Amino acid sequence: MRRFIDRLSQQHTLDSAWRSGKPELVVVHGRRRVGKSELLVRFAHGKPIAYYVAAQQLERDQLADLGRALGALSAGFRRSRPPRLAFRDWDELLATISDAGQRRRVGVVLDEFPYLVAANPALPSLIQRWWDADGSRADVMLILAGSQQAMMQRLVSAEGALYGRPTRRIHLQPFDYFHAAQFARGWSAEDRIRLYAIAGGIPDYLEEFDDQRSLRDELVRLAFSADGRLFREAPDLLRSEFSEPRTYESIIRAIAQGATTPGEVADRAGLAAANRVNPYLDRLLELGLVDRRVPPAEETRPRPRTSQWVLADGYLRFYYRFIDPCRSAIQLGAGSRIIDEVMGEPFDAFVSRTFEEVARQYVARLSAAGKSPPLSSVAFWWFAGGDIDVAGFQGRRLVLAGSVKWTNEYVKPGDLDALRRSVAIAAPGQQPDLFLFSRSGFDRNVRAEPGVRLVSLRDLFDRRLEFEAGAMQHDFGGPTR
């Protein structure tokens, strides 16, 4: 049985839609392997909901398969074997759904919807016409789900056929470190942070790791072997989103290797000028694969010269930093040797950046759980003379500042002094709470005091940080675990 972790908010949205008693058209999208199908299968279980996963087929074959899936919604069906319905076209199929919705509450999930559109590009317009005429007047819940995010986003954009029609929309995001770590409870806190640096928050990847074996052995099996799942996945992911993925891959590779400005990215990716790379960066940003970081003071009017482009997808960061440069050697069977070369200082330097991200997620989670003041934003703040790893704001006021250390040494009094100096430069006159995050612990002369918090790896996984369970407990009628 696959582990199913969190997704309480999304479950609540789907359950609320089902119980609403109103016609519902729901769009669910998100990156490949993020868990859309698992969420929808669990939601549909035990309800009069027909669930269909599309394949890359001719339209006639898709309609034939849908006839089997929708048989249980036909008139008069009770306990016997569901009939196989025959549909000549989509208009007939959609009419069957709205007819079934005249008698009782019914639902249909069309998963991998982009495959259906590939077979019949007019399908979104057909659904629009059906929804306006019949679907929005029947007791139905239609869910359209897909992993090709560009297509799913176009579907509901101002230029899309279904613009303004969906009653709810779910953009399923990767897990943060807190839920990702629950896939590897058998590992140490350090290795759970490392796992998050490798697989990001993608449940399908996290599920692959066996926490009864060492992280090194699992990396050899999954990432540093020619038949490993994480060795193969990145190129497939890009091919699923882009018809010509080579330029996008070059840009992602350049960012993974340290390029942060459009000029640096264009140079490393072999593009003629920075202005040529901007449309590609915008598209990657739209898909959530990269992120544009700006100093918090410039959020409303960011300047290109001070922006930093970074990879937002943790797995792609890992793949293009460690796997992609060694693909040929790994295919020749040298993966075990390569992993021994990278698992020391190079990998620690890589994980240290993820640890900073984890620290920012921690203070956001702490605030959401009601264990610190509310925060409007949390960011990395860099400025002339220094930077602050974790900067938490209420509006434009700095209320929290943190320093993050992923080293084998204790955090020392000098580290706290350095954080105070950075705050004095960036936010003179303000008195934010100070947080020190440490992988290895704290010097005996560094103590928690009013306005200063010490955060160890163990603190990051405190179950009281799971604010989602408390927020949803009433709606689900009791504890969620």
N, C-alpha and C positions, 0 to 999 in steps of 0.2 A: 504494500500500500504506500503510495507516494505521500510524503509529508506535505501538509497544507498549513502554511504559516501566515498569520495575519490576514490581510485583505478585508479587514472588518468594515472599513468605510465603503468599499466597493460592494461587498455583500449587502450592506445596509441599503445602498442605492438601488440595487437590483430587487431586493425584497420589497422595498417601498414602492417601486414601480409596479411590481406584481400585485401588491395589495391595494393599489390606488383606486381600482375600479374604473379607471379611465383608459382610453386607448393610449398606448405607449410605443413610441419609436425610439429605440435606444441604439446609440453608436458606441462601440467599444474598440479602442485601438491602442497600440503600443508596440514597442520594439519586439522583434522575434525573440522567442524563448522567455518572455517576461511573465507568462502564466495566464494568458487570456483564456485559453481553452479549458484549463483546469478549473478556473473560476466559474466559467459558464456551465461546464458539465455538472459541477456541484450545485450550482444554483438551479439547474433544470431538473435535477434528480427528484423524483416523486411528484412532479407537477405535470399537468397536461401540456407539456412543452415538447415540440418536435425539434430535435437537435440534428443539424446537418453540417458536416465538414466538407467543403467543396474541394475538388481536385482539379488539376489541369486537364480538362476533358473537353470534348465537343459539347455544345449546348444540349443536344438530344440526350446524351449520356447523363449529364447533370440532371436534366428533368426526370429521367427514368429513376435515378437514385433518389431524387426528392419525392417521387411518387411513393417509394417505400417508406421514407422517413415521415411523410405526412399522413400515412394511412391511419394512424391512431387518432387523427383529428376528424375523420370522416363521420358522417351522420350514422347513428345507429350502432357504432362500434362500442362494445363494452369489454368483454373478457376474452373473447376468442382471438385467434390470430389476426392482427391488423391487415386490412386489405391493401393491395398494391394499387395505388391510383395512377391513372395515365393522364399526363398533361401534354397537350399539343404545343403550348407556348406559356410564357410567363403570365400573360393576362389571365389565362385559365387557372393557373396555380394560385395567383394572388386572390382571385375571386373565391377559390376554395377556402383560403384562410379567412377572409372576411365573412363568408357564409358560416363557417364553423364558429366564428365569434358572435354570431347572432343567437346561439343556443347556450353558450357558456364561456367562461374565461379561458382563452387558449393562448399559447405562445409558440413562436418559431424563432430558432436561432440559426442564422446563416453565417457560419464560421468560415474564415478564409474567403470573405466576400469578394476581394479583388479577383480571384480566379473565376467567379461567376461573371464579373464585368468584362474580363478578358475574352470570355466566350461570347458575350453579348454586350457590346459597349453601350447600348441603349437602355440597359437594365435600370440604372439610377433614375432615368426619366420615366420608365414604366412604373417604378415604385412610387415616384412622386405623384404621378397621375392617379394611381390606385389609392394612395394615402389620402389625397385631397378629396376623392370622390366617395370611397368606401371605407378604407382602413381606419380613418380617424373617427368613424361613426360606429365601429364594431368593438366588441369586448376582446381586443387582441393586444398582444405585446410582441412586437417584432424587434429582434436584436440583430444588427449588422456588425460583424466583427472582422478585423483583419490586421495583419502584421505589416503590410506595405503602407507605411505611415503617410507617405506623400499622397497616395491615392485616397486613403481614408480622410485625410485632411482636406483634399480638394472636394471631396463629396459634400462636405458641409460648409465649405467656404462660400463667399458671396457669389462666386461664379459657378458653384456646384449645383447639381440638380436638386439636392435635398436641403438646400439652404433654408433655414428657418423651420424645418419640419421636425427634427429630432426633439423629443421631449426631455431626454437626458443624454449626457455624453460622458463617457468614462475614458480617461487617458491613463492607462495602467503604467505606472512608473516602476523602475527597479526598486528593490528593497534598500533601505539604508543599512548601516553596519549592524544595528541592533537586531534586526530580524534576519539579516544574512548570517549572523553568527549562530543562530539557532539551528542551522543545518549541520553544525559541527560542534555539538556540545561536548564531544569526547576529546577535543583538542584544548590546548592551553589558550589563555587569553591572547598571548602573542600570536599564536598560529591562526586564531580566528581573525585577527586584524590582517594578517598576511593573506588569508583566504579571501577577504574582502578586496584586498589590493589586486588579487589575481582574477577573480571571477566577477567583480563588481557585485551588484545586487540582483543578478539574474538567477531566478530560482532553478531554471532548468540546468544551468551550469553547476550551481551549488549542490544540487541533488546528486551530481556525478561523483562527488568526493566521498570517500569512505573514511570517516573519522576514527576507525579502528586501526588504520594504517598510518604511517608517518606522512606528513605533508610532502616531504621530499619524494617519497615513493609514489605518491599520488600525482605529483607534478610530472615525474618521469612517464607515468602511464598515460596521463591525460593531455599533456602539453608538449613534452619533449620526446614524443614517439610519433612516427609518421602516420600511424592509425589512430592517434589520440583525438578525442572529441574537440578539445580546445586548440589543437594544432590545425584542424580543418575549418573551424567555424567562422573565423573572421572574414575570409574571402567570400564565403557563402552569404554572410550577413550583408555585405556590400552589394553583391550581385542581386540580392532580393530587393534592394531599394533603388538601384541605379542601373539603367540599361547600358551605360558606358562607365563602369566603376573605376577605370584606371586612374583618371585625374583625381577623383575623390580619394582613392587609396594613396596616391602620392602626397596629397595634402595632409591626410591623417598621419601618414608616416613622418612627414616633416614636423608636425606638431609634437608627435611622440618623441622625436629626437631633440626637442628643445626650442623649436621656432615658436615665437609668441606673437609677432606682429605680421600683418599681411605681407610686408616686404620680405621678411625672413622666410615666411612660408612659401612665397612665390619663388624665392631664390632656391630653396632646398627642393622644392617640388618641380623645378625646371620650367616654371611659367615665366613669360616674358616680363611682366610687371605686376605690381601689387594690385592695380585695379582689375586685373584679370582674375585674381583669386577671390575677390570679394563676393561675387555671386555664388561661388561654390561654398564659401564659408557660411553665407546666409542660409543656404539650403541645409547644410550640416547642422547649423544652429536650430533651424526649424524642426529637424528630426531628433533633436536632443543628443546628437553624437558629439558635438563640441559645445563649448560654453565661451561666452565673451565676458571676461571679468573687467570691471572698471573700478577705480577707487571710489569708495562710498560717497565721497563729496561730489562726484561727477555723475551720479546715477541718473539724474534727470537730463543732463546734457553731456553725454560721454564724448571724450575727445579721442580720435583714432590713435594719436601718438601715445596715449597713456593706457590704452586698452591692451589686454592680454588674452590671446586665444589659447584655450586649453582643451584637452579631450575630456568630455564629460562622462564618457562610457568607460568604466573601470577595466572591463575586459579588453577593450581595444587598446587602452593605455599599456596594459601588460603585454598583449600580443605583439604590438609594433615596437615595443622597447626590447623584448627579449626573444621572441620566437621568430618574427619575420627576418631579422638579420642573419639568423642561423638555419633557415629552412633547409638549405641543401645539405648541411652537415647532419641535421636531425634525420633527414630522409635516408642518409647513409648509415644511420645507426649510432651516431655520436651523441645522442641526447643526454645520456648519463654523465658523460664527461663535461658537456656544456653546462649542465645544471650545477655541477660542482664549481665551475668557474664563476657563475653569476650569483650563487646563493649567499655569498658573503657581503662585502661592502657594496657592490653595485645594487644588489636587491634591497639591502637595508636603506640605501639612499632613495630608492624608488618607493619603498613602503613608507618612508618618513613623510612623503607628500600625502599619501593616503591617510596617514595618522592625523595630519592637520585637518583633512576633510572630516575625519571621524570626530575630531574635537569640536568642529563647528556644528556637526549634526547633533552631538551630545548636548551642547548648550541650547540648541533649538528644541530638542526633546525635553530637556529639563524645564524649559519655560512652558512648553505645551502641557507638561504634567503638573504644572502649578507649583513647582519647587524652586522657581526663581522668578523675578519680575518678567512680565510679558515683553517680548521682543518683536519689533517690526521687521528686522532683517539681521542676518548674520553673514559676515563676509571676511575675506582676507583683505587687509588694508596695507597698501604700500605707499610710501611717500618719500620725499627727499630727506635722507638721514636715517631711514629705517623702515620697519614694517611691523605689523601686529598680526600674528597667525590667526587669532580669533577675535573679531570685533563685533560686538552685539549692540544694536541700536534700538532706541525708542524714537522714532522719527529721525531727526538729525543729531540727537544727543547720544554720545557713547556711554552706555551703562555697564558694559562688560568688556574686558580685554583679557586675552589669554595667550600664553606662551606654550609651545608644544615641543617636547623633546623625545625623539625616538633614538635613544642612544643606550649604551651599556653603562653609562655613568648616572649617578644620582643628580637630581636637580639641586643646584647650589644657591646660596644667598645671592651670588652675583647674577644669576638668571632672573631672580625677582627684581633686582635693581635695574637690570637692563629693560625689563618690561615697563617698569615705572618711568624710565627715561623716554621710552618710545611713546608712552601715553602723553607725557609732558610735551613732546614735540608735536604729536598729531592732534591732540585735543587739550590744549593748555587751559588750566582752570577747572577741568572736569575731573570727577572722582569716581571712575567706574569700579565695579567689583573686579578683582583680579583673580584669574584662574591659572594654575600651573598644571600642565598635563605631563605625566612622565611614564615612560615604558618601564624603567628600572627602579623607581622609587625616589626618595627625597633625603637629602642630607639632614642630619639631626638638628642643624641650625635653621632649617626651613620648616616652619610650623604653620598650620592653619590658624588664622586669627580673624577678627572682624574685617570683612572686606577682602580677605584672601582665602581662596579655596584650593586645596590640593586634590588632584584627580588622578587616581591610579587606574591601571587596566581593569581591575576588578570592578571599580565604580562604574565603568562604562556599560556594564552588563547587568546593573541593578534592575530587578524585575519591576520595581516601582516606576521605572521610566516608561513603561508600556501604557502610555496615556490612552491609546486607542481602545483598549478593553474597557476602561472606565467610562469613556465617552459613549460607547455603544451598548453598555450593559443593559440599560433600561429598554432600549429599542428591541433588543433580542430576547428580553424577558428573563435575563439571568446571566450568570457567569459564562464567558466564552470559552473557557478551558477547564 
